[in-house]
């Protein structure tokens, strides 16, 4: 079943209609880590995981602040 890689990095929990700014730096660090890990995969590894290399490339090159 295909899914969006961005679904793994949901925005910080919303409290009373506003993002929890204390969680944002942790989220950004997670995105940096996972996107750098994605960037290290070769196309064969991506296919083994059921991931489209084009989608992985797009996700890996997003800035950390983008969902």
N, C-alpha and C positions, 0 to 999 in steps of 0.2 A: 504494500500500500504506500503510495507516494505521499509525502508530507513536506511542508515548507520548512527549511532549516531555520527560518526566523521564528517558528513556533517554539523552538527550544529556548529562545531568549525573549521571553515576554517582558513587557515593561514592568517597572517596579509596582508593587501593590499600590492600589489607589485607596487613599484614606480620605474620606469626606470630599471626594471629587478632585483631590490634588495628588500628584505623584509624591511618594515618600522620597525626598531628596537625600536622605541618609543612606538609602539603598542604591542610589544611582551609581556611585563609584564602584561598588562591588559588582554590579551588573556590567559596567564598562570593562572591568578587569576580566570578568568571565568571557565577555565577547572577544576581547583581545586574545585571550588564551585559546579559545575554541577556533577562532578564525585563523590564528597562526598554525594550529594543528591541521585544520583543513587545507591550508596552503601547502603543507608538506606531503600531502597524499599524491600519489601518481594516479593517472587515469585508470589503471587496472585496479588499484585499491578502491577507488571510488565506485567503479562498477561492481566490485565484489560486495560493497556495502549497499548497493542499490541506489547510488547517488549519480545524478547527471553531472558530468565534469563541467559543463557550462554553468550550471546553477551553483556548483561548489566554487568555481572561480569568481562568480559575481558576489557570493556571500563572503568569501575570504578577503575580497578587496573593499568591502564596505568599511567606512570609518566606524570606530567603536561606539560612537554615540547614536548611530542609526540602527533601527530595529530591522 
